[in-house]
Amino acid sequence: MIELRGITWNHTRGYLPMIATAQRFSELNPNIAIHWDKRSLQHFADYPLEELVDKYDLLVIDHPFSGYAATHDVLLPLDRHLPAKFLADQAANSVGKSHESYTFGGHHWALATDAATPISGYRPDLLEKAGAQPPQTWSELLELASRGLVAVSGIAIDSLCHFFMICTGLGEDPFLNETVVISEKIGVCALGMLRELMQLAVQGTSKRNPIAVWELLTSSARAAYCPFAYGYSNYGRPRYARSPLRFGGLVSISEQYRCRSTLGGAGLAISSCCKEIDAAVDYSMFVAEGSCQSGLYFDSGGQPGHRSAWLDPRVNDESNNFFRDTLPTLDEAWLRPRWNGYLRFQEEAGAVVHQYLWNGGEVEETLTRMNILLAHVRRVGKQ
């Protein structure tokens, strides 16, 4: 009997599809048993890979780990083990840059089995009761927030990703050079805009991750609209959410620019310590293949990464058109850096942005601290 162990994150979207696919794969391959553990969403984003790979054969990871994998022997380079035809299909059916996000340093480190980015979501019944519509512009968003109707995911890592989003929405992508996160003019404007919104959002925003935001909207009347949080199709499903949400795109900042979100999602990787590589590869392909993604994977609560699932009429019918209504936003999403050291920057810069948003201070000093941190992690990452 071959046994594999995997680790994912502790939400229906992250955990149940891995359990279901493992069970079905074992039914088709009785000599293989796959066991899945789960960890917090925060650990999914920042827990060191080197502390997991000797215990787990399969890992559901965030794509910025690709840069670390390219310089450390922690993950299996899938391009050396998977058929080129299969990887080509994955690339052709990518949702936005999801597939690309796991390619770095000349190798492909994970399969994009899950696709996500910040999107908007709302309760139609509560907006109607308030005589409001989903906002289309930043000024309309602030007006809605001033009425106490807006919730935002405001923990540190999400705050940083929102900052990136506003920067791109103002017409400049972050990290255009190695020593400056963003130009001072754009950075000052983006931080100011984000702080103004966060101060107007419903109480508790600073401590909410995306899951907490969507749970709040579906289970209470404390807020009616979220302008951007990483999407979870589960909260559009009538059989899952108490009050299913409708989801859509992002507001415009000006006539020229619309907010452009920061790509998330999850990839299925194989540990470099895995002893049963063939079994791990076969299971990974089983999960990532289009028919599983739009069938068993979605049906068990997953949020597919294969484009065919996002276009599938049944999948959309059963999720309040989550996938159809948000696909353009994912296709436009900005791809975070993946160079070695970015993860440390993300963790520490998120805390810097979070502190400014909730405690105030000199906005220029906040940018300076981020630039100093950037220079440091780039230098260390190259050593």
Helices and strands as residue ranges (DSSP letters): E 2-9, H 12-28, E 32-39, H 41-46, G 49-51, E 58-61, H 65-71, G 78-80, H 84-92, G 100-102, E 103-104, E 107-108, E 111-114, E 118-122, H 124-129, H 138-146, H 156-169, H 184-200, G 205-207, H 210-219, E 225-230, G 233-236, E 246-248, E 266-270, H 277-288, H 290-292, I 293-297, H 298-299, H 307-310, H 313-317, H 322-332, H 342-359, H 363-381
